[in-house]
């Protein structure tokens, strides 16, 4: 052990030769933590984005019963379809919302609207482009003061993308895109503090990043309660398991992008590749939250319009390309195919939420999910229509979030069926004869429950009392 670290620093890290591994919170050390740092005051936010909308077949379509993304019913009396059925075990921690969208981009084609999902800015469909601060960065400005990493910005494709073709969900106070990380190994290494320039090389050549830390782990174990010793063992195993997943994910990162404008079928991509990659990204966010390395994370599953490696995610459930599913819903089995992909995302989102729920909040009440609010959604619904965003809130009970409900906002589209029967995506130009509420009303509500003092965000007109 390095004797130069303070007790509070010692509580946070295992140390080896030139490297350090962030630790979870232990009840044995809570007495050393001042009131401002206690777990009861720790709140977390994670936002996830699904491109290209959702399946919304009309009520007279045989696929409506099982494969319409929105639940049937409303309020507390609702039933998940097969798209969201994997969330049933989390029902009391889940709220599904419909009838919300950003007013300034309701007339924009769905291929150009991901940039504003967390900002609400009038980014437009062409011409001059200007964005504004995103929801996560508003919270990170406050929560980031207490963690080593202000916010974890991730996407499957990485970088920033292009204006109206974002590959990141996060934008700073000046509206500039924050590059997203997409390489699991690099994210994994962010959980390690390198105290010298040679540390990265030693990690790269070692059998495991944990090998050089085990002596310190044995020393720490002697100071922990029986409960914390079990927590430490489970955590180290989780890190080692994640490290194995990271190694497997390297194959995914080596998938070459197409160089010509053809159907970019890469037949060597196996179903295990995208599923393992997605699980690894979720697991890395979990570890970052568990170690309090950050309290803010965003992850964009893919870029709009089927651009980039993210278009291969559908291989996890047996389909060639993800974006094609949204345009083939009128073909036999089309709604089911698209819905099957949505179900896959629901499974992994639910797995992540369940992992948080199964983890006790050390030094606080309940579990990690109770102190974490998760937002999942897309900036379009049927056929790239920039209305009626599909949204799922999970967690945050200790912040006052209410759950176990399907909330429908606005007037005139109570059945979530507007233009769902279109034969192509051209209906995004149609005049809509129903009203929706600004999505930013939800964002203000979330920020206030997260402890940010604000009465407005983007074009908000109030809050959502039901949430």
PLY file of the C-alpha trace (Angstrom):
ply
format ascii 1.0
element vertex 467
property float x
property float y
property float z
element edge 466
property int vertex1
property int vertex2
end_header
0.00 0.00 0.00
1.09 3.54 -0.64
1.10 5.36 2.74
0.78 8.79 1.13
-2.95 8.54 0.48
-5.49 9.97 2.90
-8.02 7.72 4.61
-10.82 8.98 2.38
-8.68 8.26 -0.71
-7.75 4.87 0.72
-11.43 4.05 1.06
-12.00 4.61 -2.64
-9.21 2.60 -4.28
-7.29 -0.65 -4.25
-3.69 0.07 -5.14
-1.03 -1.91 -6.93
2.22 -0.91 -8.58
1.31 2.19 -10.54
-2.39 1.35 -10.87
-5.50 1.67 -8.74
-8.96 0.15 -8.96
-11.95 2.16 -7.82
-13.85 0.46 -5.01
-17.54 0.30 -4.16
-18.81 1.86 -0.96
-18.42 -0.21 2.22
-20.48 0.13 5.36
-17.22 -0.28 7.35
-16.04 3.12 6.12
-19.24 5.16 6.23
-18.26 6.60 9.62
-15.29 8.33 7.92
-17.51 10.07 5.38
-18.87 13.54 6.07
-22.58 14.20 5.78
-22.31 15.84 2.35
-20.88 12.65 0.86
-23.23 10.12 2.42
-25.05 7.74 0.13
-28.46 9.11 1.06
-27.52 12.27 -0.85
-26.13 10.43 -3.87
-28.34 10.57 -6.95
-27.57 9.13 -10.37
-28.87 9.56 -13.92
-28.44 7.40 -17.02
-30.04 8.08 -20.42
-30.29 5.62 -23.32
-31.27 6.31 -26.93
-32.76 3.96 -29.52
-32.68 5.27 -33.11
-35.33 4.87 -35.83
-38.47 4.73 -33.73
-40.67 1.80 -32.76
-43.34 -0.55 -34.16
-46.85 0.95 -33.90
-49.25 -1.16 -36.00
-52.86 0.00 -36.19
-55.51 -1.57 -33.98
-57.04 -3.47 -36.90
-53.69 -5.08 -37.70
-53.23 -8.64 -36.31
-49.82 -7.58 -35.00
-51.30 -4.85 -32.78
-52.00 -7.10 -29.80
-48.45 -8.44 -29.42
-46.12 -6.10 -31.27
-47.33 -2.54 -30.73
-44.55 -0.97 -28.63
-46.82 1.07 -26.35
-48.63 -0.92 -23.64
-52.37 -1.53 -23.81
-54.48 0.39 -21.29
-53.35 3.41 -19.30
-52.58 4.60 -15.79
-52.06 1.73 -13.36
-54.24 -0.52 -15.51
-51.99 -1.44 -18.42
-50.51 -4.52 -20.05
-47.07 -4.79 -21.63
-46.93 -6.20 -25.14
-44.12 -8.52 -26.19
-41.94 -5.50 -27.00
-41.70 -4.43 -23.35
-42.69 -7.69 -21.66
-39.13 -8.23 -20.31
-39.79 -5.27 -17.98
-42.73 -6.99 -16.25
-40.62 -8.05 -13.26
-39.72 -4.36 -12.78
-43.30 -3.14 -13.20
-43.38 -1.31 -9.85
-40.20 0.58 -10.84
-41.30 1.47 -14.39
-43.27 4.30 -16.01
-43.99 4.30 -19.74
-44.87 7.68 -21.29
-46.54 8.70 -24.53
-47.70 12.00 -26.01
-44.46 13.90 -25.36
-42.13 15.41 -27.98
-39.99 18.48 -28.62
-42.20 21.15 -30.31
-39.37 22.73 -32.31
-38.61 19.56 -34.27
-42.02 17.95 -34.73
-41.86 18.67 -38.46
-38.34 17.23 -38.84
-37.72 13.81 -40.40
-36.69 11.18 -37.89
-33.30 10.68 -39.51
-32.30 14.19 -38.38
-33.68 14.45 -34.87
-31.43 12.47 -32.50
-29.27 15.54 -31.80
-32.04 17.25 -29.84
-33.36 14.29 -27.85
-31.75 15.46 -24.60
-31.54 19.16 -25.52
-34.91 20.20 -27.01
-33.05 22.69 -29.21
-34.49 23.84 -32.58
-31.77 22.08 -34.59
-33.86 22.14 -37.78
-33.78 19.80 -40.76
-31.27 21.77 -42.85
-29.34 25.03 -42.97
-27.81 26.74 -39.95
-27.29 24.44 -37.00
-27.16 25.29 -33.32
-27.67 23.06 -30.32
-27.86 23.67 -26.56
-26.96 21.90 -23.32
-28.28 18.38 -22.82
-30.20 17.08 -19.81
-27.32 14.92 -18.57
-24.84 17.80 -18.65
-27.21 20.02 -16.68
-27.14 17.39 -13.94
-23.42 16.65 -14.39
-22.58 20.30 -13.67
-23.77 19.62 -10.13
-23.16 15.89 -9.60
-19.77 15.88 -11.32
-18.20 17.88 -8.53
-18.32 14.79 -6.30
-16.85 12.18 -8.68
-13.65 11.45 -10.55
-15.47 11.39 -13.91
-17.98 14.19 -14.43
-20.07 12.14 -16.86
-19.66 8.96 -18.87
-20.60 9.62 -22.51
-20.95 6.43 -24.58
-22.33 5.28 -27.92
-22.01 2.23 -30.13
-20.46 4.23 -32.98
-18.35 6.64 -30.93
-17.24 10.22 -31.57
-19.66 13.03 -32.29
-21.00 12.23 -35.75
-22.23 15.15 -37.82
-24.83 17.89 -37.30
-28.24 16.16 -37.47
-26.38 12.86 -37.52
-25.20 12.73 -33.93
-23.31 9.78 -32.53
-23.48 11.21 -29.02
-26.39 12.22 -26.79
-24.42 14.77 -24.80
-23.89 18.46 -25.53
-22.11 21.02 -23.36
-23.37 24.40 -22.20
-22.37 25.97 -25.53
-24.26 23.30 -27.47
-21.13 21.55 -28.69
-21.22 17.79 -29.05
-19.25 15.84 -26.46
-17.43 12.91 -28.12
-18.75 9.53 -27.06
-16.50 6.63 -26.17
-17.29 3.29 -27.83
-14.30 1.05 -27.07
-14.97 -1.08 -23.97
-11.25 -1.51 -23.21
-10.75 2.24 -23.03
-13.83 2.62 -20.83
-12.63 -0.23 -18.62
-9.28 1.49 -18.18
-11.09 4.64 -17.02
-11.94 2.69 -13.86
-8.20 2.55 -13.14
-6.17 5.49 -11.91
-2.73 5.49 -13.50
-0.22 7.06 -11.15
2.66 6.88 -13.63
3.17 6.76 -17.39
4.16 3.08 -17.35
0.94 1.84 -15.77
-0.97 1.42 -19.02
1.79 -0.77 -20.46
1.80 -3.02 -17.40
-1.96 -3.39 -17.56
-1.73 -4.32 -21.22
0.81 -7.12 -20.66
-0.52 -8.48 -17.34
-2.65 -11.61 -17.22
-5.36 -9.57 -15.56
-5.66 -5.98 -14.46
-6.54 -7.32 -11.02
-3.43 -9.44 -10.49
-1.32 -6.56 -9.21
-4.06 -5.45 -6.83
-4.75 -8.65 -4.92
-2.19 -8.06 -2.16
-3.88 -4.78 -1.31
-7.26 -6.52 -1.50
-6.16 -9.06 1.11
-4.93 -6.26 3.35
-8.18 -4.34 2.96
-10.24 -7.46 3.67
-8.90 -7.61 7.22
-10.44 -4.21 8.01
-13.90 -5.01 6.63
-17.01 -6.46 8.22
-18.23 -9.91 7.12
-20.85 -8.24 4.93
-18.28 -5.98 3.29
-15.88 -8.87 2.74
-18.62 -10.57 0.72
-19.28 -7.29 -1.13
-15.59 -6.98 -1.99
-15.38 -10.57 -3.26
-18.48 -10.11 -5.43
-17.17 -6.83 -6.77
-13.75 -8.21 -7.71
-15.42 -11.13 -9.45
-17.69 -8.71 -11.30
-14.70 -6.68 -12.47
-12.90 -9.82 -13.61
-16.01 -11.04 -15.47
-16.36 -7.65 -17.12
-12.72 -7.77 -18.16
-13.44 -11.06 -19.95
-16.40 -9.45 -21.71
-14.20 -6.53 -22.73
-11.77 -8.93 -24.38
-14.64 -10.60 -26.26
-15.93 -7.20 -27.35
-12.69 -6.53 -29.24
-14.06 -8.67 -32.09
-17.02 -6.31 -32.40
-14.71 -3.31 -32.60
-12.81 -4.94 -35.47
-15.88 -5.14 -37.73
-14.97 -3.16 -40.89
-17.35 -0.47 -42.04
-18.62 -0.62 -45.64
-16.64 1.25 -48.29
-19.31 1.13 -50.97
-23.01 1.93 -50.93
-24.35 -1.62 -50.89
-26.16 -3.86 -48.44
-23.30 -4.16 -45.95
-23.80 -7.78 -44.92
-20.97 -9.01 -42.74
-21.77 -12.68 -42.40
-19.00 -13.27 -39.86
-20.84 -11.17 -37.28
-22.37 -13.69 -34.89
-25.39 -13.10 -32.62
-23.02 -13.26 -29.65
-20.99 -10.25 -30.84
-23.62 -7.48 -30.57
-25.29 -9.00 -27.51
-21.99 -9.26 -25.65
-21.04 -5.73 -26.70
-24.32 -4.26 -25.42
-24.11 -6.20 -22.16
-20.52 -5.06 -21.70
-21.45 -1.40 -22.13
-24.25 -1.75 -19.57
-21.90 -3.55 -17.19
-19.31 -0.78 -17.46
-21.95 1.81 -16.54
-22.94 -0.37 -13.60
-19.35 -0.56 -12.35
-18.89 3.19 -12.80
-22.00 3.80 -10.68
-21.12 1.17 -8.08
-17.69 2.71 -7.51
-19.09 6.24 -7.58
-16.62 7.01 -10.37
-19.47 8.97 -11.96
-23.14 9.63 -11.28
-24.08 10.52 -14.86
-24.03 8.34 -17.98
-25.46 8.42 -21.50
-25.42 5.63 -24.05
-26.68 6.00 -27.62
-27.37 2.54 -29.02
-27.07 3.74 -32.61
-27.06 6.60 -35.05
-30.17 7.38 -37.08
-30.49 6.14 -40.68
-28.51 2.93 -40.22
-25.07 4.54 -40.35
-22.15 2.85 -38.59
-21.41 -0.38 -36.79
-24.56 0.02 -34.68
-26.60 -1.15 -37.66
-25.36 -4.66 -36.86
-27.02 -4.77 -33.43
-30.02 -6.62 -34.89
-27.71 -9.58 -35.55
-28.24 -10.39 -31.86
-31.76 -11.62 -32.74
-31.10 -13.03 -36.20
-31.61 -10.07 -38.54
-29.07 -8.59 -40.93
-29.42 -4.84 -40.40
-31.28 -2.86 -37.77
-32.47 0.08 -39.83
-34.03 -2.15 -42.49
-36.47 -3.49 -39.91
-38.15 -0.10 -39.66
-38.87 -0.01 -43.40
-40.09 -3.58 -43.79
-42.96 -3.60 -41.33
-45.51 -3.99 -44.14
-43.91 -7.20 -45.31
-45.09 -10.53 -43.84
-43.91 -10.73 -40.25
-42.48 -7.21 -40.46
-44.03 -5.87 -37.27
-42.95 -8.95 -35.35
-39.40 -8.68 -36.66
-39.08 -5.05 -35.62
-40.77 -5.82 -32.32
-38.38 -8.71 -31.67
-35.46 -6.31 -31.95
-37.18 -3.88 -29.56
-37.73 -6.76 -27.16
-33.98 -7.50 -27.26
-33.23 -3.92 -26.19
-35.87 -4.18 -23.46
-34.23 -7.37 -22.18
-30.82 -5.74 -21.84
-32.25 -2.50 -20.40
-34.22 -4.58 -17.90
-31.17 -6.69 -17.06
-29.20 -3.53 -16.26
-32.01 -2.06 -14.13
-32.43 -5.37 -12.29
-28.71 -5.45 -11.54
-28.99 -2.02 -9.91
-32.06 -3.14 -7.99
-30.28 -6.24 -6.69
-27.40 -4.14 -5.32
-27.97 -2.66 -1.83
-27.15 1.04 -1.45
-24.41 1.01 1.16
-24.91 3.69 3.76
-28.32 4.60 2.37
-31.87 3.33 2.00
-32.98 0.64 -0.42
-30.96 -0.37 -3.45
-28.94 1.40 -6.14
-31.95 1.62 -8.47
-33.86 3.57 -5.83
-31.20 6.30 -6.12
-30.78 6.06 -9.90
-33.23 7.28 -12.54
-32.95 5.71 -16.00
-34.44 7.26 -19.14
-34.83 5.16 -22.30
-36.34 6.55 -25.48
-36.29 7.62 -29.09
-37.00 10.90 -30.85
-39.44 9.33 -33.28
-42.25 6.83 -33.23
-43.88 5.26 -36.30
-42.02 5.61 -39.61
-39.59 8.25 -38.35
-42.40 10.53 -37.22
-40.95 13.09 -34.77
-43.99 12.90 -32.49
-45.23 10.74 -29.62
-41.75 9.75 -28.42
-41.57 6.27 -26.87
-40.19 6.81 -23.35
-39.48 4.60 -20.34
-38.49 5.89 -16.90
-37.11 3.40 -14.39
-35.97 3.81 -10.78
-35.42 6.82 -8.57
-37.98 5.93 -5.90
-35.91 7.60 -3.20
-36.10 10.81 -5.24
-39.88 10.68 -5.30
-40.51 9.18 -8.75
-43.86 7.38 -9.02
-44.03 4.16 -10.99
-46.14 1.23 -12.11
-48.01 3.35 -14.68
-48.47 4.15 -18.36
-48.95 7.90 -18.76
-50.49 9.39 -21.92
-50.23 13.13 -22.42
-51.78 15.55 -24.88
-55.12 15.31 -26.62
-56.39 13.59 -29.75
-53.99 10.66 -29.87
-55.02 8.67 -26.82
-54.60 5.41 -28.70
-51.03 6.23 -29.81
-52.08 5.47 -33.37
-51.34 8.65 -35.33
-50.06 7.75 -38.79
-49.04 4.29 -37.64
-50.69 2.83 -40.72
-48.51 4.71 -43.20
-47.06 2.60 -45.99
-43.81 4.56 -45.99
-42.01 7.19 -43.92
-43.36 10.04 -46.06
-46.09 10.75 -43.55
-43.66 12.66 -41.35
-44.76 15.65 -43.47
-48.42 15.18 -42.59
-50.34 17.78 -40.65
-51.10 16.41 -37.19
-54.50 17.16 -35.70
-53.63 16.35 -32.11
-51.79 18.09 -29.28
-48.71 16.93 -27.36
-46.82 18.28 -24.38
-43.16 19.35 -24.50
-40.76 16.58 -23.53
-38.81 19.25 -21.68
-41.59 19.27 -19.06
-40.41 15.79 -18.14
-36.80 17.01 -18.08
-37.62 19.80 -15.62
-39.40 17.27 -13.42
-36.39 14.95 -13.54
-33.90 17.71 -12.80
-35.86 18.92 -9.81
-36.07 15.41 -8.34
-32.35 15.01 -8.99
-31.77 18.08 -6.84
-31.06 20.67 -9.53
-32.71 23.99 -8.75
-34.44 24.99 -11.99
-37.93 25.86 -13.18
-37.25 25.55 -16.90
-35.37 23.64 -19.56
-35.39 24.41 -23.29
-39.05 25.06 -24.25
-40.68 23.63 -21.13
-44.04 24.97 -19.98
-44.17 23.33 -16.55
-43.65 19.98 -14.83
-45.39 16.59 -14.88
-46.98 16.05 -11.49
-47.87 12.40 -12.26
-44.19 11.47 -12.59
0 1
1 2
2 3
3 4
4 5
5 6
6 7
7 8
8 9
9 10
10 11
11 12
12 13
13 14
14 15
15 16
16 17
17 18
18 19
19 20
20 21
21 22
22 23
23 24
24 25
25 26
26 27
27 28
28 29
29 30
30 31
31 32
32 33
33 34
34 35
35 36
36 37
37 38
38 39
39 40
40 41
41 42
42 43
43 44
44 45
45 46
46 47
47 48
48 49
49 50
50 51
51 52
52 53
53 54
54 55
55 56
56 57
57 58
58 59
59 60
60 61
61 62
62 63
63 64
64 65
65 66
66 67
67 68
68 69
69 70
70 71
71 72
72 73
73 74
74 75
75 76
76 77
77 78
78 79
79 80
80 81
81 82
82 83
83 84
84 85
85 86
86 87
87 88
88 89
89 90
90 91
91 92
92 93
93 94
94 95
95 96
96 97
97 98
98 99
99 100
100 101
101 102
102 103
103 104
104 105
105 106
106 107
107 108
108 109
109 110
110 111
111 112
112 113
113 114
114 115
115 116
116 117
117 118
118 119
119 120
120 121
121 122
122 123
123 124
124 125
125 126
126 127
127 128
128 129
129 130
130 131
131 132
132 133
133 134
134 135
135 136
136 137
137 138
138 139
139 140
140 141
141 142
142 143
143 144
144 145
145 146
146 147
147 148
148 149
149 150
150 151
151 152
152 153
153 154
154 155
155 156
156 157
157 158
158 159
159 160
160 161
161 162
162 163
163 164
164 165
165 166
166 167
167 168
168 169
169 170
170 171
171 172
172 173
173 174
174 175
175 176
176 177
177 178
178 179
179 180
180 181
181 182
182 183
183 184
184 185
185 186
186 187
187 188
188 189
189 190
190 191
191 192
192 193
193 194
194 195
195 196
196 197
197 198
198 199
199 200
200 201
201 202
202 203
203 204
204 205
205 206
206 207
207 208
208 209
209 210
210 211
211 212
212 213
213 214
214 215
215 216
216 217
217 218
218 219
219 220
220 221
221 222
222 223
223 224
224 225
225 226
226 227
227 228
228 229
229 230
230 231
231 232
232 233
233 234
234 235
235 236
236 237
237 238
238 239
239 240
240 241
241 242
242 243
243 244
244 245
245 246
246 247
247 248
248 249
249 250
250 251
251 252
252 253
253 254
254 255
255 256
256 257
257 258
258 259
259 260
260 261
261 262
262 263
263 264
264 265
265 266
266 267
267 268
268 269
269 270
270 271
271 272
272 273
273 274
274 275
275 276
276 277
277 278
278 279
279 280
280 281
281 282
282 283
283 284
284 285
285 286
286 287
287 288
288 289
289 290
290 291
291 292
292 293
293 294
294 295
295 296
296 297
297 298
298 299
299 300
300 301
301 302
302 303
303 304
304 305
305 306
306 307
307 308
308 309
309 310
310 311
311 312
312 313
313 314
314 315
315 316
316 317
317 318
318 319
319 320
320 321
321 322
322 323
323 324
324 325
325 326
326 327
327 328
328 329
329 330
330 331
331 332
332 333
333 334
334 335
335 336
336 337
337 338
338 339
339 340
340 341
341 342
342 343
343 344
344 345
345 346
346 347
347 348
348 349
349 350
350 351
351 352
352 353
353 354
354 355
355 356
356 357
357 358
358 359
359 360
360 361
361 362
362 363
363 364
364 365
365 366
366 367
367 368
368 369
369 370
370 371
371 372
372 373
373 374
374 375
375 376
376 377
377 378
378 379
379 380
380 381
381 382
382 383
383 384
384 385
385 386
386 387
387 388
388 389
389 390
390 391
391 392
392 393
393 394
394 395
395 396
396 397
397 398
398 399
399 400
400 401
401 402
402 403
403 404
404 405
405 406
406 407
407 408
408 409
409 410
410 411
411 412
412 413
413 414
414 415
415 416
416 417
417 418
418 419
419 420
420 421
421 422
422 423
423 424
424 425
425 426
426 427
427 428
428 429
429 430
430 431
431 432
432 433
433 434
434 435
435 436
436 437
437 438
438 439
439 440
440 441
441 442
442 443
443 444
444 445
445 446
446 447
447 448
448 449
449 450
450 451
451 452
452 453
453 454
454 455
455 456
456 457
457 458
458 459
459 460
460 461
461 462
462 463
463 464
464 465
465 466
